[in-house]
Amino acid sequence: MPLQYNLENYHKPEDIGQAIDLLSKLGNTAQVIAGGTDILPRRQSGAKSNTLTHLIDISGLGLNYIRKNADKICIGAATDINCLAISPVFRSSPYTVLAEAANVHSTHTIRNRATIGGNLCNASPCADLALPLLALSAAVVVAGSKGKHTIQLDSFFKGPNCTALLPNEILQEIVIPIQQETSSASFLKLRHHQTAIDMAVVNVATLLFLKKNNCLSAKIALGSVGPTSFLAKKAAAILSGQTLNKKLIQQAARISADESAPIDDNRATASYRKEMVAVLVENSLEKSWQRSRE
Ligand SMILES: Cc1cc2nc3c(=O)[nH]c(=O)nc-3n(C[C@H](O)[C@H](O)[C@H](O)COP(=O)(O)OP(=O)(O)OC[C@H]3O[C@@H](n4cnc5c(N)ncnc54)[C@H](O)[C@@H]3O)c2cc1C
């Protein structure tokens, strides 16, 4: 089926102000395009509303960067997934968790186009990069006609394909606070056929802040098992302030499964997904713990 956009309706603004002006002017007939790996296949399948006739390409806004300073790591929203996979910034613990997720996102070819901002703004419950970012307590900087504001990532996802972004707002930057030195993290993804283009059946990221074996705090992020990616807060709470051991990890894994609310779909049944949450969370917590001892 042919695409329903034509070149007259393709806009390539040169700065973020121009992009916001266009979005404000064109209203619900316009949509941001970054890598296009979500919206173009969806558009071709006829899934999007026909009121959308304008594409606003954000690849020329200078939003492709990764910067680290003493307090935070800032990632421009148009940074492609391959850049995250190979960046030296994500080679040290616990930030390796982001590279780990980037490395199992789709294929090299798609990763060269797909952006981190698109992965978050598409708000798929199985988006891979959402999970390490939730575990790392990331926030997003949003720019709109009234200026910029920051939203914690765990308040950003509102439902499948639905975020806290207003229609004329653009996700500009993702900010990861510098973590405690003795933190460690890991990401795991279960796929149906375990091929590169399979989306996750269940995906999980965990982060532990440990002093020796004492767990001072923990984060458990779950994907593909609810309407949005989310933090399993009850499960993480039972680890905090405790001496870590296998039994406690298994308990946290079971509570994570209880906190999940998966559905049956063509990739897996809800009950299988729940079982797999427990398995993946246990394995991921074990891996994060192991990394803290390396
Ligand atoms: C074959 C295939 C395999 C895939 N495999 C995976 C996978 O393994 N894991 C995974 O997580 N995803 C996967 N995806 C989905 C997709 O590649 C990712 O979600 C990707 O990160 C989307 O980024 P993009 O730049 O292409 O987004 P786009 O398609 O350009 O945009 C997606 C949505 O976000 C909006 N948007 C984009 N950037 C911004 C911004 N800065 N501000 C406001 N709105 C914005 C767009 O308007 C649109 O609604 C796959 C897709 C394909 C086609």
Ligand as a Chemical Component Dictionary entry (heavy atoms), coordinates in Angstrom:
data_LIG
# 
_chem_comp.id                   LIG 
_chem_comp.type                 NON-POLYMER 
_chem_comp.pdbx_formal_charge   0 
_chem_comp.three_letter_code    LIG 
# 
loop_
_chem_comp_atom.comp_id 
_chem_comp_atom.atom_id 
_chem_comp_atom.alt_atom_id 
_chem_comp_atom.type_symbol 
_chem_comp_atom.charge 
_chem_comp_atom.model_Cartn_x 
_chem_comp_atom.model_Cartn_y 
_chem_comp_atom.model_Cartn_z 
_chem_comp_atom.pdbx_ordinal 
LIG C1  C1  C 0 11.650 -4.676 12.049 1  
LIG C2  C2  C 0 11.558 -3.850 13.302 2  
LIG C3  C3  C 0 12.106 -4.344 14.476 3  
LIG C4  C4  C 0 12.001 -3.626 15.651 4  
LIG N1  N1  N 0 12.572 -4.146 16.785 5  
LIG C5  C5  C 0 12.490 -3.461 17.933 6  
LIG C6  C6  C 0 13.090 -3.981 19.120 7  
LIG O1  O1  O 0 13.720 -5.038 19.123 8  
LIG N2  N2  N 0 12.924 -3.264 20.268 9  
LIG C7  C7  C 0 12.233 -2.090 20.308 10 
LIG O2  O2  O 0 12.142 -1.498 21.388 11 
LIG N3  N3  N 0 11.681 -1.552 19.195 12 
LIG C8  C8  C 0 11.794 -2.207 18.020 13 
LIG N4  N4  N 0 11.220 -1.692 16.888 14 
LIG C9  C9  C 0 10.454 -0.460 16.965 15 
LIG C10 C10 C 0 11.247 0.835  16.610 16 
LIG O3  O3  O 0 12.382 0.556  15.859 17 
LIG C11 C11 C 0 11.680 1.582  17.877 18 
LIG O4  O4  O 0 10.613 1.880  18.736 19 
LIG C12 C12 C 0 12.462 2.860  17.541 20 
LIG O5  O5  O 0 13.290 3.200  18.606 21 
LIG C13 C13 C 0 11.576 4.036  17.170 22 
LIG O6  O6  O 0 12.399 5.145  16.886 23 
LIG P1  P1  P 0 12.209 6.025  15.577 24 
LIG O7  O7  O 0 13.180 7.127  15.669 25 
LIG O8  O8  O 0 12.264 5.189  14.357 26 
LIG O9  O9  O 0 10.710 6.549  15.821 27 
LIG P2  P2  P 0 9.607  7.171  14.772 28 
LIG O10 O10 O 0 9.035  6.039  13.998 29 
LIG O11 O11 O 0 10.277 8.245  13.982 30 
LIG O12 O12 O 0 8.623  7.774  15.791 31 
LIG C14 C14 C 0 7.905  6.955  16.701 32 
LIG C15 C15 C 0 6.880  7.836  17.437 33 
LIG O13 O13 O 0 7.514  8.752  18.302 34 
LIG C16 C16 C 0 7.231  10.118 17.908 35 
LIG N5  N5  N 0 8.499  10.824 18.113 36 
LIG C17 C17 C 0 9.726  10.405 17.716 37 
LIG N6  N6  N 0 10.672 11.218 18.202 38 
LIG C18 C18 C 0 10.014 12.182 18.894 39 
LIG C19 C19 C 0 10.452 13.317 19.642 40 
LIG N7  N7  N 0 11.755 13.595 19.802 41 
LIG N8  N8  N 0 9.511  14.111 20.216 42 
LIG C20 C20 C 0 8.192  13.816 20.085 43 
LIG N9  N9  N 0 7.719  12.735 19.425 44 
LIG C21 C21 C 0 8.630  11.943 18.832 45 
LIG C22 C22 C 0 6.713  10.029 16.499 46 
LIG O14 O14 O 0 5.824  11.102 16.198 47 
LIG C23 C23 C 0 6.003  8.683  16.517 48 
LIG O15 O15 O 0 4.747  8.815  17.124 49 
LIG C24 C24 C 0 11.338 -2.371 15.663 50 
LIG C25 C25 C 0 10.803 -1.851 14.472 51 
LIG C26 C26 C 0 10.916 -2.573 13.311 52 
LIG C27 C27 C 0 10.344 -2.004 12.040 53 
# 
loop_
_chem_comp_bond.comp_id 
_chem_comp_bond.atom_id_1 
_chem_comp_bond.atom_id_2 
_chem_comp_bond.value_order 
_chem_comp_bond.pdbx_ordinal 
LIG C1  C2  SING 1  
LIG C2  C3  SING 2  
LIG C2  C26 DOUB 3  
LIG C3  C4  DOUB 4  
LIG C4  N1  SING 5  
LIG C4  C24 SING 6  
LIG N1  C5  DOUB 7  
LIG C5  C6  SING 8  
LIG C5  C8  SING 9  
LIG C6  O1  DOUB 10 
LIG C6  N2  SING 11 
LIG N2  C7  SING 12 
LIG C7  O2  DOUB 13 
LIG C7  N3  SING 14 
LIG N3  C8  DOUB 15 
LIG C8  N4  SING 16 
LIG N4  C9  SING 17 
LIG N4  C24 SING 18 
LIG C9  C10 SING 19 
LIG C10 O3  SING 20 
LIG C10 C11 SING 21 
LIG C11 O4  SING 22 
LIG C11 C12 SING 23 
LIG C12 O5  SING 24 
LIG C12 C13 SING 25 
LIG C13 O6  SING 26 
LIG O6  P1  SING 27 
LIG P1  O7  DOUB 28 
LIG P1  O8  SING 29 
LIG P1  O9  SING 30 
LIG O9  P2  SING 31 
LIG P2  O10 DOUB 32 
LIG P2  O11 SING 33 
LIG P2  O12 SING 34 
LIG O12 C14 SING 35 
LIG C14 C15 SING 36 
LIG C15 O13 SING 37 
LIG C15 C23 SING 38 
LIG O13 C16 SING 39 
LIG C16 N5  SING 40 
LIG C16 C22 SING 41 
LIG N5  C17 SING 42 
LIG N5  C21 SING 43 
LIG C17 N6  DOUB 44 
LIG N6  C18 SING 45 
LIG C18 C19 SING 46 
LIG C18 C21 DOUB 47 
LIG C19 N7  SING 48 
LIG C19 N8  DOUB 49 
LIG N8  C20 SING 50 
LIG C20 N9  DOUB 51 
LIG N9  C21 SING 52 
LIG C22 O14 SING 53 
LIG C22 C23 SING 54 
LIG C23 O15 SING 55 
LIG C24 C25 DOUB 56 
LIG C25 C26 SING 57 
LIG C26 C27 SING 58 
# 
